[in-house]
Amino acid sequence: MTQLQSTLDTLSAIIWGPWVLIPLLLGTGLFLTIRLGGIQFRLFGMAMSLAFGRRRKQEGEKGEISSYEAMATALAATVGTGNIVGVATAIWIGGPGALFWMWVTALLGMAAKYAECFLGVRFRTRDETGQLTGGPQVYLVRGIPNRFGRFLSMMFALCCVVATFGIGNMTQGNAISSNLENTFGVTPTITALVLFVCTGAALLGGIRSIAKVTGLMVPLMIVLYILFGAYIIMVNIAGVPEALGLIIEGAFTGTGAAGGFVGSTIMMAIQMGAARSLFSNESGMGTASIAASVAQTSHPVRQGLTSMTQTFVDTIVVISITGFVILTTGVWRDGDPATMTSRAFATGLPGDWGGVVVTLCLVLLGYSTVLGWAYYGERNVERLWSARAAKAYRVVFSVAAGVGALAPLALVWTFSDIMNGLMAIPNLIGLIMLSGLVVRETKLYLKHDPQFQATAEQIDVFMATHPGGLDAQIDHQVDFTGPVPAFRKPTGRDEEIGPFTNEHG
């Protein structure tokens, strides 16, 4: 077992190291930012309005959950224990400068998040049960209709399913169990049973049930965490200028302070900042587009903008709060990174509130992550096998959530890191290959509706003569069994309507 762990650690270090995934992710984000004309900056205000302001559904929009619920579900899957423990680890190994590179990675990643969620809606279809489905497992094979696209789709789906049992399930259950036991004395057995029952009950209701739970929990957990974190920062406001100085200096000069990052170099700060940021907000990994693809929206541009705010909230807001709490309280200089954030909150808040707050946030963050990843896994199980297999997956996933509360999971965590990295690779390749389509159709939409005032009916009118303009493709199922995926009518009859192409999707 020790040898297996060592082998997996080596493989994970290669995949998430400075020569494979990090340059691919950063390069793709920069490439899309340039091609889309800095859309994450130009339309940031509009994106925030669409995500948190204009939440009333327009007539004619197709989808199963609201645009906000789709964003909340994706946010639930990304804002997890990594936002609490991951930040501490990045600072511990890479120094305070790692936080700067987290910000850079997130800002570039917003363009990738926009593109993948645009494609999720653009190529969404209906599964064999008539439900909407989409994501990399769909748009890679529909947008790239050849053997290579099929390979990318299958690779993503397989890695995603395996990863759901690790980072999206058992590790979250373990974190929840450990913190409840340490803070409130709750035995792991009780936590395991509650996780099993609650997860199973939520999953039985499908995406609508998951969306309702996450739509309520995500704002609660984020607001709670931000409020207490902001209080600590305000109490230690005198230390903020010093913290900023450490971040900027460490980003470009490396860190030589005491602690686990003795002699940390600039490269280490970049590597840890980029890796933890990407691991946290998942921009470029494609998973958020699975939830985005079922959103009620009148055009892919709208949902792409809504979804990219998730990266901003996850990294620029939540991770920044964690980073400044750690730096201004001074706990970053020594101690275990696994408990660094808890000690920072315990130091900054009066009495025993610190440990309680962090535990409650970890429970909410961890459980919402479980639900978000459960939906991702279910959609990809269906892609690989069938709707019946997806139902069985729900049961196995719920059991695994309970098991995770009882077992040490270092091996599972490392294996999940590898699967996360491997499923990001086909998605990033697909984003680059389909970037021309994203840019072309984004410009076309913004030309006709620059103020985002058009109704769904008006959008259908001015997009009617252009490929991808209408959402009519979601009224058909997709047959993935042949060498070239093709439409099939939802009645279950076998007549094909025609193969997918890049132009007519």
VEXLUMKE-868409 format. One record per residue (C-alpha): x, y, z; residue number from 1. Coordinates in nm, 4 decimals, padded with zeros to 6 digits. Layout:
BEGIN
SITE       px       py       pz num
SITE        X        Y        Z NUM
...
END
This chain:
BEGIN
SITE       px       py       pz num
SITE  00.0000  00.0000  00.0000   1
SITE  00.2856  00.2376  00.0790   2
SITE  00.4405  00.1708 -00.2607   3
SITE  00.1062  00.2368 -00.4338   4
SITE  00.0675  00.5633 -00.2460   5
SITE  00.4185  00.6676 -00.3464   6
SITE  00.3510  00.5835 -00.7115   7
SITE  00.0259  00.7785 -00.7149   8
SITE  00.1923  01.0765 -00.5442   9
SITE  00.4572  01.0816 -00.8166  10
SITE  00.1976  01.0616 -01.0945  11
SITE -00.0128  01.3349 -00.9340  12
SITE  00.2936  01.5597 -00.9033  13
SITE  00.3636  01.5152 -01.2749  14
SITE  00.0053  01.5850 -01.3869  15
SITE -00.0399  01.8863 -01.1569  16
SITE  00.3199  01.9995 -01.1943  17
SITE  00.4634  02.2934 -01.3899  18
SITE  00.4966  02.1068 -01.7219  19
SITE  00.1551  01.9485 -01.7870  20
SITE -00.1753  02.0709 -01.6482  21
SITE -00.0812  02.4095 -01.5044  22
SITE  00.0600  02.5562 -01.8301  23
SITE -00.2263  02.3963 -02.0256  24
SITE -00.4886  02.5485 -01.7968  25
SITE -00.3223  02.8889 -01.7743  26
SITE -00.2488  02.8907 -02.1463  27
SITE -00.6049  02.8003 -02.2373  28
SITE -00.7410  03.0684 -02.0044  29
SITE -00.5108  03.3318 -02.1566  30
SITE -00.5901  03.2140 -02.5104  31
SITE -00.9669  03.2371 -02.4516  32
SITE -00.9346  03.5709 -02.2721  33
SITE -00.7611  03.7184 -02.5782  34
SITE -00.9956  03.5576 -02.8332  35
SITE -01.3061  03.6691 -02.6419  36
SITE -01.1736  04.0214 -02.5958  37
SITE -01.1483  04.0006 -02.2161  38
SITE -01.5156  03.9129 -02.1789  39
SITE -01.4763  03.8477 -01.8058  40
SITE -01.3736  04.2113 -01.7589  41
SITE -01.5878  04.3832 -02.0244  42
SITE -01.9129  04.2192 -01.9170  43
SITE -01.8440  04.1534 -01.5501  44
SITE -02.1177  04.3883 -01.4302  45
SITE -02.3704  04.2330 -01.6655  46
SITE -02.2649  03.8838 -01.5571  47
SITE -02.3219  03.9663 -01.1900  48
SITE -02.6610  04.1151 -01.2774  49
SITE -02.7640  03.8037 -01.4690  50
SITE -02.6429  03.5756 -01.1895  51
SITE -02.7794  03.7538 -00.8847  52
SITE -03.0180  04.0211 -01.0110  53
SITE -03.2327  03.9180 -01.3078  54
SITE -03.3615  03.5879 -01.1794  55
SITE -03.7160  03.5934 -01.3227  56
SITE -03.7697  03.3328 -01.5933  57
SITE -03.8755  03.4673 -01.9335  58
SITE -04.1434  03.3003 -02.1405  59
SITE -03.9988  03.0682 -02.4034  60
SITE -03.6878  02.9730 -02.2078  61
SITE -03.6146  02.6010 -02.2017  62
SITE -03.4543  02.4225 -01.9112  63
SITE -03.5180  02.2270 -01.5947  64
SITE -03.3784  02.4583 -01.3268  65
SITE -03.3299  02.8335 -01.3068  66
SITE -03.0107  02.9956 -01.4297  67
SITE -02.9294  03.0903 -01.0701  68
SITE -02.9860  02.7338 -00.9447  69
SITE -02.7546  02.5999 -01.2157  70
SITE -02.4839  02.8420 -01.1055  71
SITE -02.5482  02.7578 -00.7369  72
SITE -02.5227  02.3842 -00.8063  73
SITE -02.1885  02.4319 -00.9809  74
SITE -02.0724  02.6659 -00.7040  75
SITE -02.1751  02.4068 -00.4448  76
SITE -01.9505  02.1498 -00.6116  77
SITE -01.6493  02.3824 -00.6192  78
SITE -01.6683  02.5776 -00.2925  79
SITE -01.5581  02.2961 -00.0652  80
SITE -01.2927  02.2062  00.1853  81
SITE -01.0306  02.3216 -00.0649  82
SITE -01.1344  02.6800  00.0019  83
SITE -01.0469  02.6304  00.3685  84
SITE -00.7661  02.3745  00.3795  85
SITE -00.6377  02.4220  00.0229  86
SITE -00.5560  02.7896  00.0733  87
SITE -00.3628  02.7142  00.3904  88
SITE -00.1641  02.4447  00.2098  89
SITE -00.0833  02.6804 -00.0788  90
SITE  00.0451  02.9496  00.1586  91
SITE  00.2350  02.6942  00.3680  92
SITE  00.4223  02.5496  00.0706  93
SITE  00.4340  02.8408 -00.1732  94
SITE  00.4366  03.1327  00.0687  95
SITE  00.1924  03.4293  00.0756  96
SITE  00.2747  03.4998 -00.2906  97
SITE  00.0730  03.1896 -00.3848  98
SITE -00.2418  03.3898 -00.3116  99
SITE -00.1526  03.6389 -00.5860 100
SITE -00.1204  03.3590 -00.8420 101
SITE -00.4528  03.2194 -00.7236 102
SITE -00.6107  03.5500 -00.8242 103
SITE -00.4382  03.5572 -01.1625 104
SITE -00.5390  03.1991 -01.2365 105
SITE -00.9003  03.2688 -01.1403 106
SITE -00.9288  03.5815 -01.3548 107
SITE -00.7984  03.3957 -01.6594 108
SITE -01.0086  03.0946 -01.5675 109
SITE -01.3277  03.2981 -01.5889 110
SITE -01.2907  03.3000 -01.9684 111
SITE -01.2559  02.9208 -01.9708 112
SITE -01.5600  02.8883 -01.7441 113
SITE -01.7596  03.1085 -01.9810 114
SITE -01.6579  02.9026 -02.2846 115
SITE -01.7325  02.5615 -02.1340 116
SITE -02.0714  02.6673 -01.9949 117
SITE -02.1558  02.8322 -02.3284 118
SITE -02.0802  02.5018 -02.4990 119
SITE -02.2768  02.3100 -02.2374 120
SITE -02.5938  02.4976 -02.3336 121
SITE -02.5066  02.5219 -02.7026 122
SITE -02.4800  02.1447 -02.7483 123
SITE -02.7218  02.0216 -02.4838 124
SITE -02.9684  01.7521 -02.5773 125
SITE -03.2102  01.5056 -02.4176 126
SITE -03.1161  01.1660 -02.2788 127
SITE -03.3091  00.8429 -02.3240 128
SITE -03.5476  00.9382 -02.0418 129
SITE -03.6256  01.2770 -02.1962 130
SITE -03.4238  01.4833 -01.9485 131
SITE -03.1887  01.7591 -02.0572 132
SITE -02.8219  01.6682 -02.0476 133
SITE -02.4984  01.8359 -02.1451 134
SITE -02.1388  01.9013 -02.0500 135
SITE -01.8003  01.7953 -02.1904 136
SITE -01.9216  01.4372 -02.2292 137
SITE -02.1779  01.5746 -02.4773 138
SITE -02.0240  01.8822 -02.6417 139
SITE -01.6893  01.7158 -02.7080 140
SITE -01.8547  01.4503 -02.9237 141
SITE -02.1192  01.6786 -03.0738 142
SITE -01.8877  01.9707 -03.1445 143
SITE -01.6020  01.7500 -03.2680 144
SITE -01.7974  01.4832 -03.4620 145
SITE -01.5203  01.2360 -03.5338 146
SITE -01.3300  00.9596 -03.3571 147
SITE -01.1099  01.2090 -03.1759 148
SITE -01.4112  01.3911 -03.0340 149
SITE -01.5594  01.0588 -02.9269 150
SITE -01.2330  00.9651 -02.7542 151
SITE -01.2182  01.2985 -02.5691 152
SITE -01.5790  01.2573 -02.4587 153
SITE -01.5271  00.9030 -02.3295 154
SITE -01.2025  00.9940 -02.1525 155
SITE -01.3682  01.2833 -01.9721 156
SITE -01.6712  01.0764 -01.8713 157
SITE -01.4673  00.7870 -01.7336 158
SITE -01.2301  01.0075 -01.5315 159
SITE -01.5207  01.2136 -01.4009 160
SITE -01.7102  00.9096 -01.2702 161
SITE -01.4027  00.7780 -01.0884 162
SITE -01.3195  01.1210 -00.9448 163
SITE -01.6694  01.1681 -00.8018 164
SITE -01.6096  00.8949 -00.5451 165
SITE -01.2950  01.0632 -00.4213 166
SITE -01.2803  01.4406 -00.4116 167
SITE -01.6556  01.4775 -00.4626 168
SITE -01.7641  01.2207 -00.2081 169
SITE -01.5504  01.0201  00.0362 170
SITE -01.2965  01.2917  00.1144 171
SITE -01.5787  01.5365  00.1863 172
SITE -01.7471  01.2857  00.4167 173
SITE -01.4177  01.2298  00.5964 174
SITE -01.3654  01.6038  00.6483 175
SITE -01.7210  01.6457  00.7784 176
SITE -01.6851  01.3496  01.0166 177
SITE -01.3474  01.4584  01.1554 178
SITE -01.4566  01.8136  01.2276 179
SITE -01.7897  01.7147  01.3856 180
SITE -01.6102  01.4701  01.6122 181
SITE -01.3400  01.7187  01.7144 182
SITE -01.5758  02.0108  01.7714 183
SITE -01.9008  01.8562  01.8940 184
SITE -01.8033  01.5003  01.9861 185
SITE -02.0293  01.3423  01.7225 186
SITE -01.9198  00.9855  01.6551 187
SITE -01.8213  00.9012  01.2938 188
SITE -02.0847  00.6254  01.2840 189
SITE -02.3669  00.8721  01.3391 190
SITE -02.2201  01.1086  01.0789 191
SITE -02.1928  00.8224  00.8303 192
SITE -02.5588  00.7248  00.8751 193
SITE -02.6833  01.0826  00.8435 194
SITE -02.4731  01.1413  00.5320 195
SITE -02.6011  00.8219  00.3721 196
SITE -02.9684  00.9050  00.4382 197
SITE -02.9505  01.2751  00.3481 198
SITE -02.7483  01.2164  00.0321 199
SITE -02.9768  00.9377 -00.0862 200
SITE -03.2897  01.1451 -00.0204 201
SITE -03.1529  01.4443 -00.2118 202
SITE -03.0388  01.2348 -00.5085 203
SITE -03.3734  01.0571 -00.5450 204
SITE -03.5274  01.3896 -00.6449 205
SITE -03.2784  01.4397 -00.9296 206
SITE -03.1387  01.7748 -01.0406 207
SITE -03.4456  01.9704 -00.9297 208
SITE -03.4083  01.8454 -00.5738 209
SITE -03.0320  01.9012 -00.5741 210
SITE -03.0779  02.2524 -00.7130 211
SITE -03.3285  02.3458 -00.4435 212
SITE -03.0961  02.2264 -00.1671 213
SITE -02.7864  02.3954 -00.3076 214
SITE -02.9835  02.7095 -00.3964 215
SITE -03.0543  02.7532 -00.0259 216
SITE -02.7291  02.6214  00.1223 217
SITE -02.4760  02.7951 -00.1013 218
SITE -02.5755  03.1547 -00.0148 219
SITE -02.6032  03.0598  00.3532 220
SITE -02.2609  02.8997  00.3801 221
SITE -02.0829  03.1669  00.1777 222
SITE -02.2435  03.4601  00.3610 223
SITE -02.1734  03.2970  00.6991 224
SITE -01.8094  03.2373  00.6130 225
SITE -01.7581  03.5828  00.4618 226
SITE -01.9182  03.7661  00.7551 227
SITE -01.7063  03.5988  01.0210 228
SITE -01.3957  03.6220  00.8049 229
SITE -01.4561  03.9908  00.7378 230
SITE -01.4967  04.0510  01.1112 231
SITE -01.1562  03.8962  01.1812 232
SITE -00.9948  04.1019  00.9044 233
SITE -01.1512  04.4223  01.0396 234
SITE -01.0296  04.3459  01.3915 235
SITE -00.6809  04.2961  01.2469 236
SITE -00.7131  04.5776  00.9903 237
SITE -00.3719  04.7145  01.0864 238
SITE -00.2150  04.3978  00.9520 239
SITE -00.3783  04.4201  00.6073 240
SITE -00.1103  04.6440  00.4470 241
SITE  00.1602  04.4058  00.5695 242
SITE -00.0355  04.1086  00.4349 243
SITE -00.0691  04.2753  00.0938 244
SITE  00.3022  04.3458  00.0935 245
SITE  00.3803  03.9830  00.1697 246
SITE  00.1515  03.8674 -00.1120 247
SITE  00.2992  04.0998 -00.3754 248
SITE  00.6589  04.0522 -00.2662 249
SITE  00.6217  03.6759 -00.2409 250
SITE  00.4613  03.6546 -00.5849 251
SITE  00.7695  03.7966 -00.7595 252
SITE  01.0597  03.7291 -00.5255 253
SITE  00.9757  03.4023 -00.3524 254
SITE  00.9546  03.3535  00.0245 255
SITE  01.2321  03.2757  00.2661 256
SITE  01.0380  03.2974  00.5905 257
SITE  01.0264  03.0250  00.8548 258
SITE  00.7864  02.7353  00.8308 259
SITE  00.7126  02.4611  00.5823 260
SITE  00.8063  02.6823  00.2879 261
SITE  01.1667  02.7629  00.3773 262
SITE  01.3396  02.8964  00.0676 263
SITE  01.0196  02.8885 -00.1369 264
SITE  01.0890  03.0071 -00.4915 265
SITE  00.8829  03.2138 -00.7339 266
SITE  00.8097  02.8968 -00.9303 267
SITE  00.6768  02.7259 -00.6188 268
SITE  00.4483  03.0225 -00.5464 269
SITE  00.3149  03.0131 -00.9035 270
SITE  00.2745  02.6358 -00.9027 271
SITE  00.0912  02.6150 -00.5695 272
SITE -00.1221  02.9211 -00.6378 273
SITE -00.2289  02.8001 -00.9796 274
SITE -00.2851  02.4391 -00.8719 275
SITE -00.4984  02.5230 -00.5670 276
SITE -00.6950  02.7907 -00.7498 277
SITE -00.7736  02.5593 -01.0401 278
SITE -00.8520  02.2746 -00.8042 279
SITE -01.0923  02.4971 -00.6128 280
SITE -01.2846  02.6782 -00.8868 281
SITE -01.2510  02.4038 -01.1540 282
SITE -01.2373  02.6576 -01.4383 283
SITE -01.1349  02.4607 -01.7443 284
SITE -01.2220  02.1227 -01.5948 285
SITE -01.5655  02.1310 -01.7575 286
SITE -01.7716  02.0104 -01.4627 287
SITE -01.9673  02.3344 -01.4149 288
SITE -02.1051  02.3064 -01.7682 289
SITE -02.2894  01.9866 -01.6699 290
SITE -02.5129  02.1880 -01.4373 291
SITE -02.5241  02.4887 -01.6724 292
SITE -02.6574  02.2755 -01.9571 293
SITE -02.9940  02.2208 -01.7861 294
SITE -03.0483  02.5861 -01.6951 295
SITE -03.3511  02.7831 -01.8112 296
SITE -03.1988  03.0311 -02.0511 297
SITE -03.2710  03.1892 -02.3868 298
SITE -02.9150  03.1761 -02.5224 299
SITE -02.5773  03.0165 -02.4335 300
SITE -02.4145  03.3600 -02.3905 301
SITE -02.6440  03.4430 -02.1004 302
SITE -02.5703  03.1218 -01.9127 303
SITE -02.1996  03.1449 -01.9888 304
SITE -02.1851  03.4876 -01.8255 305
SITE -02.3918  03.3719 -01.5283 306
SITE -02.1712  03.0686 -01.4724 307
SITE -01.8391  03.2513 -01.4901 308
SITE -01.9345  03.4520 -01.1777 309
SITE -01.8926  03.1232 -00.9894 310
SITE -01.5154  03.1441 -01.0347 311
SITE -01.5127  03.5022 -00.9074 312
SITE -01.7115  03.4144 -00.5938 313
SITE -01.5114  03.0988 -00.5253 314
SITE -01.1616  03.2423 -00.5597 315
SITE -01.1623  03.6218 -00.5583 316
SITE -01.4083  03.6354 -00.2667 317
SITE -01.4037  03.3163 -00.0552 318
SITE -01.0386  03.2199 -00.1007 319
SITE -00.9279  03.5808 -00.0457 320
SITE -01.1173  03.5874  00.2840 321
SITE -00.9409  03.2700  00.3944 322
SITE -00.6006  03.3994  00.2853 323
SITE -00.6292  03.7339  00.4637 324
SITE -00.7601  03.5728  00.7821 325
SITE -00.4574  03.3409  00.7869 326
SITE -00.2096  03.6201  00.7127 327
SITE -00.3489  03.8924  00.9408 328
SITE -00.3756  03.6612  01.2431 329
SITE -00.0144  03.5483  01.1963 330
SITE -00.0813  03.1729  01.2091 331
SITE  00.0726  03.1240  00.8640 332
SITE  00.4224  03.1228  01.0077 333
SITE  00.3927  02.7894  01.1873 334
SITE  00.1673  02.4918  01.2439 335
SITE -00.0124  02.2266  01.0447 336
SITE -00.1831  02.3569  00.7262 337
SITE -00.4693  02.1099  00.7848 338
SITE -00.5705  02.3068  01.0965 339
SITE -00.4269  02.6455  01.0016 340
SITE -00.7592  02.8032  00.9010 341
SITE -00.9343  02.6709  01.2136 342
SITE -00.6603  02.8178  01.4327 343
SITE -00.6836  03.1471  01.2447 344
SITE -01.0576  03.1709  01.3114 345
SITE -01.0092  03.0578  01.6721 346
SITE -00.7478  03.3314  01.7145 347
SITE -00.9584  03.6011  01.5522 348
SITE -01.2978  03.5285  01.7068 349
SITE -01.3814  03.5583  02.0772 350
SITE -01.4322  03.2497  02.2930 351
SITE -01.4785  02.9148  02.1187 352
SITE -01.6596  03.0602  01.8183 353
SITE -01.3702  03.0047  01.5800 354
SITE -01.3762  02.6265  01.5791 355
SITE -01.7568  02.6178  01.5670 356
SITE -01.7761  02.8510  01.2670 357
SITE -01.5147  02.6628  01.0663 358
SITE -01.6793  02.3287  01.1460 359
SITE -02.0246  02.4489  01.0427 360
SITE -01.8853  02.5920  00.7206 361
SITE -01.6973  02.2704  00.6479 362
SITE -02.0150  02.0670  00.7008 363
SITE -02.2203  02.2870  00.4676 364
SITE -01.9420  02.3198  00.2133 365
SITE -01.8641  01.9496  00.2187 366
SITE -02.2242  01.8304  00.1912 367
SITE -02.3098  02.0685 -00.0918 368
SITE -01.9965  01.9490 -00.2741 369
SITE -02.1204  01.5905 -00.2405 370
SITE -02.4539  01.6806 -00.4011 371
SITE -02.2993  01.8760 -00.6869 372
SITE -02.0543  01.6018 -00.7762 373
SITE -02.3258  01.3365 -00.7487 374
SITE -02.5086  01.5024 -01.0361 375
SITE -02.1895  01.5271 -01.2397 376
SITE -02.1215  01.1586 -01.1894 377
SITE -02.4766  01.0545 -01.2720 378
SITE -02.4739  01.2356 -01.6050 379
SITE -02.1462  01.0715 -01.7014 380
SITE -02.2538  00.7243 -01.5900 381
SITE -02.5481  00.7655 -01.8227 382
SITE -02.3101  00.8750 -02.0994 383
SITE -02.0972  00.5647 -02.0534 384
SITE -02.3736  00.3117 -01.9880 385
SITE -02.7453  00.3896 -01.9422 386
SITE -03.0133  00.5663 -01.7373 387
SITE -03.0652  00.2450 -01.5395 388
SITE -02.6976  00.2422 -01.4471 389
SITE -02.7319  00.6038 -01.3326 390
SITE -03.0005  00.5006 -01.0822 391
SITE -02.7717  00.2318 -00.9419 392
SITE -02.4942  00.4911 -00.9242 393
SITE -02.7070  00.7027 -00.6873 394
SITE -02.7258  00.4177 -00.4374 395
SITE -02.3549  00.3352 -00.4548 396
SITE -02.2645  00.7034 -00.4297 397
SITE -02.4803  00.7498 -00.1180 398
SITE -02.3208  00.4473  00.0491 399
SITE -01.9731  00.5758 -00.0385 400
SITE -02.0506  00.9104  00.1258 401
SITE -02.1203  00.7255  00.4512 402
SITE -01.8131  00.5039  00.4172 403
SITE -01.5982  00.8111  00.3662 404
SITE -01.6928  00.9339  00.7133 405
SITE -01.5325  00.6235  00.8659 406
SITE -01.2115  00.5650  00.6693 407
SITE -00.8697  00.7323  00.6259 408
SITE -00.8541  00.8416  00.2646 409
SITE -00.5047  00.9539  00.1668 410
SITE -00.4941  00.7019 -00.1167 411
SITE -00.8402  00.7950 -00.2442 412
SITE -00.7583  01.1664 -00.2313 413
SITE -00.4413  01.1254 -00.4379 414
SITE -00.6161  00.9041 -00.6919 415
SITE -00.8946  01.1638 -00.7225 416
SITE -00.6372  01.4370 -00.7840 417
SITE -00.5079  01.2316 -01.0753 418
SITE -00.8566  01.1718 -01.2172 419
SITE -00.9422  01.5424 -01.1857 420
SITE -00.6326  01.6320 -01.3810 421
SITE -00.6891  01.3695 -01.6457 422
SITE -01.0488  01.4757 -01.7092 423
SITE -00.9406  01.8395 -01.7439 424
SITE -00.7045  01.7561 -02.0308 425
SITE -00.9675  01.6439 -02.2892 426
SITE -01.1911  01.9347 -02.1929 427
SITE -00.9142  02.1917 -02.2418 428
SITE -00.8264  02.0434 -02.5799 429
SITE -01.1939  02.0687 -02.6746 430
SITE -01.2177  02.4316 -02.5584 431
SITE -00.9270  02.5265 -02.7832 432
SITE -01.0696  02.3382 -03.0822 433
SITE -01.4181  02.4878 -03.0360 434
SITE -01.3022  02.8392 -02.9452 435
SITE -01.3799  02.9719 -03.2943 436
SITE -01.7438  02.8678 -03.2607 437
SITE -01.7683  03.0249 -02.9139 438
SITE -01.6181  03.3538 -03.0329 439
SITE -01.8284  03.3688 -03.3512 440
SITE -02.1617  03.3038 -03.1830 441
SITE -02.0811  03.5267 -02.8841 442
SITE -02.0093  03.8220 -03.1151 443
SITE -02.3272  03.7528 -03.3106 444
SITE -02.5427  03.7572 -03.0010 445
SITE -02.3840  04.0692 -02.8515 446
SITE -02.4287  04.2483 -03.1840 447
SITE -02.8063  04.2002 -03.1675 448
SITE -02.8606  04.2264 -02.7915 449
SITE -02.5796  04.4341 -02.6344 450
SITE -02.7950  04.5424 -02.3400 451
SITE -02.9396  04.1942 -02.2759 452
SITE -03.2948  04.3231 -02.3005 453
SITE -03.4239  04.0866 -02.5708 454
SITE -03.6899  03.8306 -02.4866 455
SITE -03.6555  03.4631 -02.5701 456
SITE -03.8898  03.5120 -02.8658 457
SITE -03.6896  03.8080 -02.9987 458
SITE -03.3659  03.6103 -02.9660 459
SITE -03.5156  03.3241 -03.1662 460
SITE -03.6092  03.5698 -03.4399 461
SITE -03.2707  03.7358 -03.4885 462
SITE -03.0773  03.4093 -03.4416 463
SITE -03.3079  03.1956 -03.6564 464
SITE -03.0949  03.1992 -03.9704 465
SITE -02.7691  03.1185 -03.7914 466
SITE -02.6384  02.7772 -03.6810 467
SITE -02.6871  02.7223 -03.3092 468
SITE -02.9238  03.0137 -03.2828 469
SITE -03.2250  02.8088 -03.1848 470
SITE -03.2586  02.5629 -02.9002 471
SITE -03.4580  02.3183 -03.1104 472
SITE -03.1862  02.0552 -03.0864 473
SITE -03.2846  01.9803 -02.7262 474
SITE -03.6133  01.8373 -02.8510 475
SITE -03.4242  01.5339 -02.9817 476
SITE -03.2213  01.2570 -02.8275 477
SITE -02.8687  01.1664 -02.9265 478
SITE -02.7488  00.8251 -03.0329 479
SITE -02.3861  00.7846 -02.9238 480
SITE -02.3568  00.4183 -03.0261 481
SITE -02.2556  00.4747 -03.3886 482
SITE -01.9243  00.6103 -03.5184 483
SITE -02.0914  00.9480 -03.5796 484
SITE -02.3403  01.0662 -03.3131 485
SITE -02.6824  01.1400 -03.4631 486
SITE -03.0182  01.2841 -03.3632 487
SITE -03.2946  01.0415 -03.2801 488
SITE -03.6522  01.1475 -03.2250 489
SITE -03.7696  01.1318 -02.8613 490
SITE -04.0492  00.8894 -02.9504 491
SITE -03.8003  00.6027 -02.9350 492
SITE -03.8179  00.5279 -03.3076 493
SITE -03.4947  00.4460 -03.4833 494
SITE -03.5032  00.6823 -03.7791 495
SITE -03.2052  00.9147 -03.7792 496
SITE -03.2488  01.2840 -03.8436 497
SITE -02.8862  01.3399 -03.9366 498
SITE -02.5327  01.3474 -03.7995 499
SITE -02.3943  01.6336 -03.5979 500
SITE -02.1456  01.8686 -03.7545 501
SITE -01.9406  02.1580 -03.6257 502
SITE -02.1540  02.4005 -03.8228 503
SITE -02.5000  02.2759 -03.7458 504
SITE -02.4420  02.1110 -03.4055 505
END
